[in-house]
Amino acid sequence: MIRQRTLKSRVEATGVGVHTGRKVTLVLRPAPVDTGIVFCRSDLPGNPAIPARAHRVVDTRMATVLESNGARVSTVEHLMSAFFGMGIDNAYVDVSAEEVPIMDGSAATFVFLLQRAGVEEQLAPKKYLRVRKAIALEQGDKRVRLEPFAGFRVSFSIAFAHPVFERVGTEVDIDFAEVSFVREVARARTFGFTQDVEAMRAAGLGRGGSLDNAIVVDDFRVLNGEGLRFDDEFVKHKALDAVGDLYLAGHPIIGAFHGHKSGHALNNQLVRALLDDAEAWEAVTFDAPESLPAAFANISLQPA
């Protein structure tokens, strides 16, 4: 059978919260079968647990924020994307502040940490959510859709009236049967515009942002000296965010996601709509590697 996976060992890192600007210690730990991904606030009495589930999302301004019993943790999307990309079902995530550290603004550092910790198979079947009927939402000119597909596919498009976006790729169509998350998606960084900095900081956001952890764009160009990692890095990062938001379903989704100009809010509403419609999905497991959709082969069948 295709088994659930956790970490072999504990791993730790320190970084800064992109919105709070505070130093944060992050610890990733193994967890038992059927635990899922659980965030724990190590700075609060009792180390309160916050399950990484779509219905725990309470804020989506510039990040995905989870809350449980009064304890919050924000900016979980890049780490959740890395957990998906490495096939991790169960893990505890200790954070010493209310925000996951931003690291370099992508999921690459989290992938590295998970590789350091190692992966361990567990004696229980891995569960997937298979989309059985299409779910679509619109909000103004923003659109998201999940539909049946024999694998996992993420397509995304963005549109900005800005000179930089006239010279870069603004659409991606990623079939994970053909594309490696680790090599071709995980390194795509978050991005922002200098014109938005003042408003963000007035709202208490972006206080830890810098050229070290984001692509920064002024009125005409990318300010980062090294430029872009990919020609389509902007839209690829939006796909990375979507993968993390989708993993808040609690299990990998077998289906196709399509997004146009969407963000964490609409992504989360889509996952909730899927989960709330009992006819839209079914839980499945796989007895043999040859029955597993090809999109998950590089993830679930990689050496543990």
Buried (B, 14 or more C-beta within 10 A) or exposed (E): EBBBBBBBEEBEBEBBBBBBBBEBBBBBBBBEEEBBBBBBBBBBEEEBBBBBBBBBBEBBBBBBBBBBEEBBBBBBBBBBBBBBBBBBBBBBBBBBBBBBBBBBBBBBBBBBBBEBBBBBBBEBBBBBBBBBEBBEBEEEEBBBBBBBBEBBBBBBBBEBEBEBBEEBBBEBEBBBBEBEBBEBBBBBBBBBBEEEBEEBBEEEBBBBBEEEBBBBBEEEEBEBEEEBBBEBBBBBBBBBBBBBBBBBBBBBBBBBBBBBBBBBBBBBBBBBBBBEEEEBBEEBBBEEEEEBBEBBBBBBEEEB
